[in-house]
Amino acid sequence: MDTLFLIDSLWVLVSAVLVIFMVGGFILLEAGSTRMKNAGHIAGKTIFTFGIASIVFWAVGYGIAFGEGNSLFGLSDFFYSGYQIEGMGISTSIFFLFQLAFAGISLTIAFGGFAERGKLSAYLVFSVLFSVLVYPVVAHWIWGGGWLSEHGKQDFAGSTVVHLTGAMAALAATILLKPRLGKFNRNGAPNSLFGHNQVYTALGVLILWVGWFGFNAGSALGVSDGFFGYVAMNTNLAAAAGAITALLISWALTGKGDVPTLLNGTLAGLVAITASCAFVAPWASIVIGGIAGIITFYSMKFFDKRKIDDPIFALSVHGVAGVWGTLSTGFFATPELAAMNGGLPGLLYGGGFTQLGVQALGVTAVGLYAFIVSFVLLKIMGKVMGGLRVTEEEEIIGLDMSEHGSYGYPEVFTADKQAQ
Protein backbone atom coordinates (compact mmCIF):
# COMPACT_ATOMS: atom_id res chain seq x y z
CA MET A 1 0.00 0.00 0.00
CA ASP A 2 1.20 3.52 -0.79
CA THR A 3 3.23 5.09 2.03
CA LEU A 4 1.66 8.53 1.61
CA PHE A 5 -1.79 6.96 1.82
CA LEU A 6 -0.89 5.39 5.16
CA ILE A 7 0.77 8.52 6.56
CA ASP A 8 -2.11 10.77 5.54
CA SER A 9 -4.62 8.29 6.95
CA LEU A 10 -2.71 8.13 10.22
CA TRP A 11 -2.71 11.92 10.56
CA VAL A 12 -6.46 12.14 9.98
CA LEU A 13 -7.02 9.34 12.51
CA VAL A 14 -4.96 11.24 15.09
CA SER A 15 -6.93 14.37 14.24
CA ALA A 16 -10.22 12.51 14.71
CA VAL A 17 -9.06 11.38 18.15
CA LEU A 18 -8.09 14.97 19.01
CA VAL A 19 -11.54 16.19 17.99
CA ILE A 20 -13.26 13.47 20.02
CA PHE A 21 -11.07 14.42 22.98
CA MET A 22 -12.55 17.91 22.67
CA VAL A 23 -15.69 16.38 24.19
CA GLY A 24 -13.65 16.15 27.40
CA GLY A 25 -12.84 19.82 27.05
CA PHE A 26 -16.52 20.64 26.72
CA ILE A 27 -17.30 18.59 29.83
CA LEU A 28 -14.87 20.64 31.91
CA LEU A 29 -15.89 23.90 30.25
CA GLU A 30 -19.62 23.37 30.82
CA ALA A 31 -19.32 21.83 34.27
CA GLY A 32 -16.98 24.57 35.46
CA SER A 33 -19.21 27.29 33.99
CA THR A 34 -22.31 26.05 35.80
CA ARG A 35 -23.22 25.26 39.38
CA MET A 36 -21.95 22.35 41.41
CA LYS A 37 -25.35 20.68 41.76
CA ASN A 38 -25.44 20.05 37.98
CA ALA A 39 -21.84 18.98 37.36
CA GLY A 40 -22.37 15.23 37.27
CA HIS A 41 -25.37 15.62 34.97
CA ILE A 42 -23.39 17.73 32.52
CA ALA A 43 -20.55 15.24 32.42
CA GLY A 44 -22.81 12.22 32.01
CA LYS A 45 -25.20 13.64 29.43
CA THR A 46 -22.26 14.81 27.27
CA ILE A 47 -20.88 11.28 27.02
CA PHE A 48 -24.38 9.84 26.55
CA THR A 49 -25.33 12.20 23.72
CA PHE A 50 -22.00 11.76 21.92
CA GLY A 51 -22.74 8.04 21.95
CA ILE A 52 -26.16 8.64 20.43
CA ALA A 53 -24.71 10.96 17.78
CA SER A 54 -22.11 8.34 16.86
CA ILE A 55 -24.68 5.62 16.18
CA VAL A 56 -27.12 7.91 14.38
CA PHE A 57 -24.39 9.45 12.20
CA TRP A 58 -23.24 5.96 11.23
CA ALA A 59 -26.77 4.85 10.39
CA VAL A 60 -28.14 7.93 8.66
CA GLY A 61 -26.19 11.15 9.11
CA TYR A 62 -23.12 10.25 7.08
CA GLY A 63 -25.23 9.25 4.10
CA ILE A 64 -27.22 12.49 4.22
CA ALA A 65 -24.04 14.55 4.51
CA PHE A 66 -21.72 12.78 2.06
CA GLY A 67 -23.80 10.30 0.11
CA GLU A 68 -24.73 10.74 -3.53
CA GLY A 69 -27.98 12.60 -3.92
CA ASN A 70 -29.01 16.09 -4.89
CA SER A 71 -28.07 19.65 -3.93
CA LEU A 72 -30.02 19.43 -0.66
CA PHE A 73 -29.06 16.06 0.86
CA GLY A 74 -27.37 12.77 0.16
CA LEU A 75 -29.32 9.58 -0.48
CA SER A 76 -26.74 6.81 -0.22
CA ASP A 77 -24.15 5.26 2.14
CA PHE A 78 -26.61 4.71 4.98
CA PHE A 79 -25.45 2.24 7.65
CA TYR A 80 -21.95 2.87 6.39
CA SER A 81 -20.09 -0.40 5.86
CA GLY A 82 -16.55 0.97 5.89
CA TYR A 83 -15.78 0.25 2.25
CA GLN A 84 -13.02 2.23 0.56
CA ILE A 85 -14.07 4.92 -1.92
CA GLU A 86 -11.92 4.76 -5.03
CA GLY A 87 -9.68 7.77 -5.52
CA MET A 88 -9.82 9.03 -1.92
CA GLY A 89 -6.34 9.78 -0.61
CA ILE A 90 -7.00 8.40 2.88
CA SER A 91 -8.86 5.48 4.40
CA THR A 92 -12.57 6.17 3.96
CA SER A 93 -13.30 4.59 7.35
CA ILE A 94 -10.99 7.15 8.94
CA PHE A 95 -12.66 9.94 6.99
CA PHE A 96 -15.99 8.72 8.35
CA LEU A 97 -14.67 8.77 11.93
CA PHE A 98 -13.29 12.27 11.41
CA GLN A 99 -16.65 13.55 10.18
CA LEU A 100 -18.50 11.75 12.95
CA ALA A 101 -16.38 13.65 15.48
CA PHE A 102 -17.44 16.96 13.91
CA ALA A 103 -21.10 15.98 14.11
CA GLY A 104 -20.70 15.13 17.78
CA ILE A 105 -19.06 18.47 18.54
CA SER A 106 -21.85 20.42 16.83
CA LEU A 107 -24.41 18.55 18.94
CA THR A 108 -22.43 19.29 22.10
CA ILE A 109 -22.51 23.00 21.22
CA ALA A 110 -26.27 22.84 20.65
CA PHE A 111 -26.81 21.43 24.12
CA GLY A 112 -25.25 24.52 25.69
CA GLY A 113 -28.73 26.03 25.35
CA PHE A 114 -30.22 23.30 27.57
CA ALA A 115 -27.77 23.72 30.46
CA GLU A 116 -29.07 23.47 34.04
CA ARG A 117 -32.74 23.09 33.10
CA GLY A 118 -33.24 20.59 30.27
CA LYS A 119 -34.73 17.14 30.85
CA LEU A 120 -32.49 14.14 30.19
CA SER A 121 -35.21 12.75 27.91
CA ALA A 122 -35.05 15.94 25.82
CA TYR A 123 -31.32 15.41 25.33
CA LEU A 124 -31.98 11.87 24.15
CA VAL A 125 -34.64 12.71 21.59
CA PHE A 126 -33.01 15.87 20.26
CA SER A 127 -29.69 14.05 19.83
CA VAL A 128 -31.36 11.77 17.31
CA LEU A 129 -33.29 14.50 15.52
CA PHE A 130 -30.38 16.94 15.29
CA SER A 131 -28.09 14.18 14.00
CA VAL A 132 -30.54 13.32 11.21
CA LEU A 133 -32.37 16.50 10.23
CA VAL A 134 -30.10 19.41 11.09
CA TYR A 135 -26.34 18.87 11.09
CA PRO A 136 -25.93 16.43 8.16
CA VAL A 137 -28.11 18.55 5.87
CA VAL A 138 -25.92 21.60 6.49
CA ALA A 139 -22.78 19.50 6.07
CA HIS A 140 -24.06 18.28 2.70
CA TRP A 141 -24.79 21.82 1.52
CA ILE A 142 -21.20 22.92 2.13
CA TRP A 143 -18.95 19.86 2.32
CA GLY A 144 -20.93 17.17 0.54
CA GLY A 145 -21.32 18.78 -2.87
CA GLY A 146 -24.57 20.61 -2.07
CA TRP A 147 -25.88 23.91 -3.32
CA LEU A 148 -23.66 26.17 -1.19
CA SER A 149 -20.51 24.37 -2.29
CA GLU A 150 -21.65 24.90 -5.89
CA HIS A 151 -21.71 28.64 -5.15
CA GLY A 152 -18.13 28.47 -3.82
CA LYS A 153 -18.86 28.76 -0.09
CA GLN A 154 -15.60 28.75 1.90
CA ASP A 155 -15.65 26.94 5.24
CA PHE A 156 -12.46 24.98 5.62
CA ALA A 157 -13.15 23.31 8.97
CA GLY A 158 -16.60 24.38 10.13
CA SER A 159 -17.21 27.90 11.48
CA THR A 160 -20.56 27.58 9.73
CA VAL A 161 -21.12 23.84 9.44
CA VAL A 162 -20.21 22.92 13.01
CA HIS A 163 -20.29 26.04 15.15
CA LEU A 164 -23.04 28.22 13.71
CA THR A 165 -25.30 25.20 13.25
CA GLY A 166 -24.85 24.14 16.87
CA ALA A 167 -25.26 27.70 18.15
CA MET A 168 -28.54 28.28 16.31
CA ALA A 169 -29.94 25.06 17.74
CA ALA A 170 -28.80 26.29 21.16
CA LEU A 171 -30.63 29.58 20.54
CA ALA A 172 -33.85 27.73 19.75
CA ALA A 173 -33.52 25.68 22.94
CA THR A 174 -32.67 28.72 25.07
CA ILE A 175 -35.76 30.58 23.85
CA LEU A 176 -38.12 27.67 24.42
CA LEU A 177 -36.69 26.59 27.78
CA LYS A 178 -36.67 30.16 29.09
CA PRO A 179 -34.11 31.48 31.61
CA ARG A 180 -32.91 29.59 34.66
CA LEU A 181 -34.54 30.37 37.99
CA GLY A 182 -33.03 33.51 39.46
CA LYS A 183 -31.18 34.58 36.31
CA PHE A 184 -33.20 37.78 35.84
CA ASN A 185 -34.85 40.11 38.32
CA ARG A 186 -38.41 41.34 37.83
CA ASN A 187 -37.06 44.52 36.26
CA GLY A 188 -35.11 42.43 33.75
CA ALA A 189 -31.67 43.04 35.25
CA PRO A 190 -29.47 39.93 34.95
CA ASN A 191 -27.96 38.19 37.96
CA SER A 192 -24.64 36.41 37.73
CA LEU A 193 -25.13 32.68 38.31
CA PHE A 194 -21.44 31.98 38.70
CA GLY A 195 -19.91 28.72 37.56
CA HIS A 196 -18.47 26.68 40.40
CA ASN A 197 -14.94 26.09 39.11
CA GLN A 198 -12.96 28.47 36.89
CA VAL A 199 -10.00 26.10 36.96
CA TYR A 200 -12.13 23.41 35.31
CA THR A 201 -13.27 25.95 32.74
CA ALA A 202 -9.71 27.03 31.98
CA LEU A 203 -8.51 23.45 31.67
CA GLY A 204 -11.45 22.71 29.38
CA VAL A 205 -10.49 25.64 27.16
CA LEU A 206 -6.88 24.44 26.99
CA ILE A 207 -8.03 20.95 25.99
CA LEU A 208 -10.24 22.50 23.31
CA TRP A 209 -7.33 24.65 22.09
CA VAL A 210 -5.16 21.56 21.68
CA GLY A 211 -7.98 19.56 20.14
CA TRP A 212 -8.56 22.33 17.62
CA PHE A 213 -5.33 21.40 15.85
CA GLY A 214 -7.10 18.18 14.94
CA PHE A 215 -10.19 20.14 14.01
CA ASN A 216 -8.46 22.57 11.63
CA ALA A 217 -5.15 21.02 10.64
CA GLY A 218 -6.83 17.64 10.34
CA SER A 219 -9.19 19.12 7.75
CA ALA A 220 -6.22 19.29 5.37
CA LEU A 221 -6.84 15.52 5.18
CA GLY A 222 -3.15 14.70 5.00
CA VAL A 223 0.41 15.79 5.67
CA SER A 224 2.11 15.05 2.37
CA ASP A 225 2.19 18.67 1.12
CA GLY A 226 2.89 20.20 4.55
CA PHE A 227 -0.09 22.56 4.34
CA PHE A 228 -1.54 21.22 7.59
CA GLY A 229 1.30 22.99 9.41
CA TYR A 230 0.29 26.34 7.95
CA VAL A 231 -3.30 25.77 9.05
CA ALA A 232 -2.12 24.88 12.55
CA MET A 233 -0.04 28.05 12.76
CA ASN A 234 -2.97 30.25 11.79
CA THR A 235 -5.18 28.44 14.29
CA ASN A 236 -2.83 29.13 17.16
CA LEU A 237 -2.33 32.79 16.26
CA ALA A 238 -6.08 33.44 16.20
CA ALA A 239 -6.64 31.73 19.55
CA ALA A 240 -3.89 33.77 21.14
CA ALA A 241 -5.25 37.01 19.71
CA GLY A 242 -8.76 36.23 20.92
CA ALA A 243 -7.52 35.56 24.44
CA ILE A 244 -5.57 38.81 24.59
CA THR A 245 -8.23 41.14 23.18
CA ALA A 246 -11.03 39.65 25.27
CA LEU A 247 -9.10 40.13 28.51
CA LEU A 248 -7.91 43.62 27.58
CA ILE A 249 -11.36 44.91 26.65
CA SER A 250 -12.97 43.53 29.80
CA TRP A 251 -10.15 45.03 31.86
CA ALA A 252 -10.44 48.41 30.12
CA LEU A 253 -14.23 48.68 30.37
CA THR A 254 -14.93 47.07 33.75
CA GLY A 255 -11.70 47.65 35.63
CA LYS A 256 -11.20 43.90 36.07
CA GLY A 257 -9.59 41.32 33.85
CA ASP A 258 -12.54 38.94 33.79
CA VAL A 259 -11.41 35.30 33.53
CA PRO A 260 -14.58 33.87 31.91
CA THR A 261 -14.36 36.60 29.25
CA LEU A 262 -10.71 35.71 28.64
CA LEU A 263 -11.62 32.05 28.19
CA ASN A 264 -14.58 32.77 25.93
CA GLY A 265 -12.43 35.11 23.86
CA THR A 266 -9.91 32.32 23.35
CA LEU A 267 -12.62 29.99 22.08
CA ALA A 268 -14.09 32.74 19.92
CA GLY A 269 -10.72 33.20 18.22
CA LEU A 270 -10.61 29.48 17.52
CA VAL A 271 -14.17 29.39 16.20
CA ALA A 272 -13.58 32.40 13.94
CA ILE A 273 -10.40 31.05 12.35
CA THR A 274 -11.96 27.64 11.70
CA ALA A 275 -13.52 28.76 8.41
CA SER A 276 -10.61 30.86 7.19
CA CYS A 277 -7.46 29.10 8.48
CA ALA A 278 -6.60 27.76 5.02
CA PHE A 279 -7.42 30.96 3.13
CA VAL A 280 -5.70 33.81 4.97
CA ALA A 281 -2.22 35.11 5.81
CA PRO A 282 -0.88 34.85 9.39
CA TRP A 283 -1.36 38.56 10.09
CA ALA A 284 -5.02 38.21 9.08
CA SER A 285 -5.41 35.29 11.48
CA ILE A 286 -4.39 37.59 14.32
CA VAL A 287 -6.87 40.23 13.18
CA ILE A 288 -9.67 37.66 12.82
CA GLY A 289 -9.02 36.17 16.24
CA GLY A 290 -8.59 39.56 17.88
CA ILE A 291 -11.87 40.88 16.51
CA ALA A 292 -13.61 37.68 17.60
CA GLY A 293 -12.46 38.25 21.19
CA ILE A 294 -13.84 41.78 21.18
CA ILE A 295 -17.23 41.04 19.60
CA THR A 296 -17.73 38.11 21.95
CA PHE A 297 -17.40 40.45 24.94
CA TYR A 298 -20.14 42.71 23.59
CA SER A 299 -22.24 39.80 22.39
CA MET A 300 -22.44 38.25 25.85
CA LYS A 301 -23.77 41.52 27.24
CA PHE A 302 -26.20 41.88 24.33
CA PHE A 303 -27.86 38.53 25.00
CA ASP A 304 -28.09 39.27 28.73
CA LYS A 305 -29.91 42.53 27.97
CA ARG A 306 -32.34 40.63 25.74
CA LYS A 307 -33.07 38.22 28.64
CA ILE A 308 -31.62 35.29 26.72
CA ASP A 309 -30.02 32.98 29.27
CA ASP A 310 -27.00 31.33 27.66
CA PRO A 311 -25.09 29.60 30.50
CA ILE A 312 -22.23 28.33 28.33
CA PHE A 313 -22.16 31.41 26.05
CA ALA A 314 -22.69 29.17 23.03
CA LEU A 315 -24.51 31.92 21.15
CA SER A 316 -21.62 34.37 21.49
CA VAL A 317 -18.66 32.03 21.22
CA HIS A 318 -19.93 29.68 18.52
CA GLY A 319 -22.69 31.72 16.90
CA VAL A 320 -21.49 35.31 16.65
CA ALA A 321 -17.83 34.32 16.28
CA GLY A 322 -18.86 31.66 13.75
CA VAL A 323 -20.61 34.30 11.65
CA TRP A 324 -17.60 36.62 11.82
CA GLY A 325 -15.18 33.83 10.99
CA THR A 326 -17.24 32.80 7.98
CA LEU A 327 -17.47 36.36 6.67
CA SER A 328 -13.78 36.97 7.29
CA THR A 329 -12.70 34.90 4.28
CA GLY A 330 -14.70 37.32 2.13
CA PHE A 331 -12.37 40.07 3.38
CA PHE A 332 -9.00 38.38 3.91
CA ALA A 333 -8.71 35.35 1.58
CA THR A 334 -5.52 35.71 -0.45
CA PRO A 335 -5.57 34.99 -4.20
CA GLU A 336 -3.01 32.18 -3.90
CA LEU A 337 -4.67 30.35 -1.00
CA ALA A 338 -8.18 30.91 -2.31
CA ALA A 339 -7.22 29.44 -5.68
CA MET A 340 -5.48 26.49 -4.03
CA ASN A 341 -8.67 25.70 -2.09
CA GLY A 342 -11.09 26.34 -4.92
CA GLY A 343 -12.37 29.78 -3.92
CA LEU A 344 -12.11 33.46 -4.77
CA PRO A 345 -9.94 36.12 -3.12
CA GLY A 346 -11.38 38.48 -0.55
CA LEU A 347 -12.34 42.11 -0.77
CA LEU A 348 -8.99 43.37 0.57
CA TYR A 349 -7.15 41.53 -2.20
CA GLY A 350 -9.16 42.95 -5.08
CA GLY A 351 -11.67 40.15 -5.24
CA GLY A 352 -14.65 42.45 -4.94
CA PHE A 353 -17.80 41.51 -3.05
CA THR A 354 -18.42 38.18 -4.75
CA GLN A 355 -16.90 35.88 -2.14
CA LEU A 356 -18.18 38.04 0.71
CA GLY A 357 -21.66 37.77 -0.75
CA VAL A 358 -21.40 33.99 -0.97
CA GLN A 359 -20.21 33.83 2.64
CA ALA A 360 -23.12 36.02 3.77
CA LEU A 361 -25.54 33.83 1.84
CA GLY A 362 -24.15 30.75 3.57
CA VAL A 363 -24.42 32.31 7.03
CA THR A 364 -28.01 33.40 6.41
CA ALA A 365 -29.18 30.11 4.91
CA VAL A 366 -27.53 27.89 7.50
CA GLY A 367 -28.49 30.12 10.42
CA LEU A 368 -32.14 30.22 9.42
CA TYR A 369 -32.31 26.52 8.59
CA ALA A 370 -30.65 25.35 11.81
CA PHE A 371 -32.73 27.70 13.97
CA ILE A 372 -36.11 27.10 12.34
CA VAL A 373 -35.81 23.32 12.11
CA SER A 374 -34.45 23.06 15.67
CA PHE A 375 -37.18 25.35 17.00
CA VAL A 376 -39.95 23.36 15.31
CA LEU A 377 -38.51 20.02 16.44
CA LEU A 378 -38.12 21.21 20.03
CA LYS A 379 -41.60 22.75 20.02
CA ILE A 380 -43.11 19.44 18.90
CA MET A 381 -41.00 17.56 21.43
CA GLY A 382 -42.26 19.83 24.20
CA LYS A 383 -45.87 19.11 23.27
CA VAL A 384 -45.40 15.36 22.98
CA MET A 385 -43.13 14.94 26.02
CA GLY A 386 -45.01 17.27 28.35
CA GLY A 387 -42.29 19.89 28.32
CA LEU A 388 -38.53 20.15 27.77
CA ARG A 389 -37.69 21.56 31.17
CA VAL A 390 -37.44 19.96 34.58
CA THR A 391 -39.81 21.15 37.29
CA GLU A 392 -38.96 24.12 39.49
CA GLU A 393 -38.32 21.82 42.43
CA GLU A 394 -36.00 19.61 40.35
CA GLU A 395 -34.10 22.63 39.11
CA ILE A 396 -33.60 23.89 42.67
CA ILE A 397 -32.40 20.47 43.85
CA GLY A 398 -30.09 20.20 40.87
CA LEU A 399 -30.10 17.91 37.87
CA ASP A 400 -27.52 15.60 39.41
CA MET A 401 -30.02 14.38 41.96
CA SER A 402 -33.30 14.93 40.12
CA GLU A 403 -32.23 13.25 36.86
CA HIS A 404 -29.60 10.75 38.05
CA GLY A 405 -30.15 10.12 41.74
CA SER A 406 -26.67 11.13 42.90
CA TYR A 407 -24.52 14.23 43.03
CA GLY A 408 -21.32 14.77 41.08
CA TYR A 409 -19.82 15.94 44.40
CA PRO A 410 -21.55 13.62 46.91
CA GLU A 411 -19.16 14.35 49.77
CA VAL A 412 -19.86 18.07 49.56
CA PHE A 413 -23.63 17.76 49.56
CA THR A 414 -23.62 15.04 52.23
CA ALA A 415 -21.48 17.26 54.45
CA ASP A 416 -23.92 20.16 53.92
CA LYS A 417 -26.87 18.01 55.00
CA GLN A 418 -25.02 16.73 58.06
CA ALA A 419 -24.12 20.29 59.04
CA GLN A 420 -27.80 21.25 58.90
Secondary structure, 3 states (H helix, E strand, C coil): CCHHHHHHHHHHHHHHHHHHHHHHHHHHHHHHHCCHHHHHHHHHHHHHHHHHHHHHHHHHHHHHHHCCECCCCECCCCCCCCCCCCCCCCCHHHHHHHHHHHHHHHHHHHHHHHCCCECHHHHHHHHHHHHHHHHHHHHHHHHCCCHHHHCCCCCCCCHHHHHHHHHHHHHHHHHHHCCCCCCECCCCCECCCCCCCHHHHHHHHHHHHHHHHHHHHHHHCCCCCCHHHHHHHHHHHHHHHHHHHHHHHHHHHHCCCCHHHHHHHHHHHHHHHHHHCCCCCHHHHHHHHHHHHHHHHHHHHHHHHCCCCCCCCHHHHHHHHHHHHHHHHHHHCCHHHHHHCCCCCCHHHCCCCHHHHHHHHHHHHHHHHHHHHHHHHHHHHHHHHCCCECCHHHHHHCHHHHHHCCCCCHHHHHHHHHHC
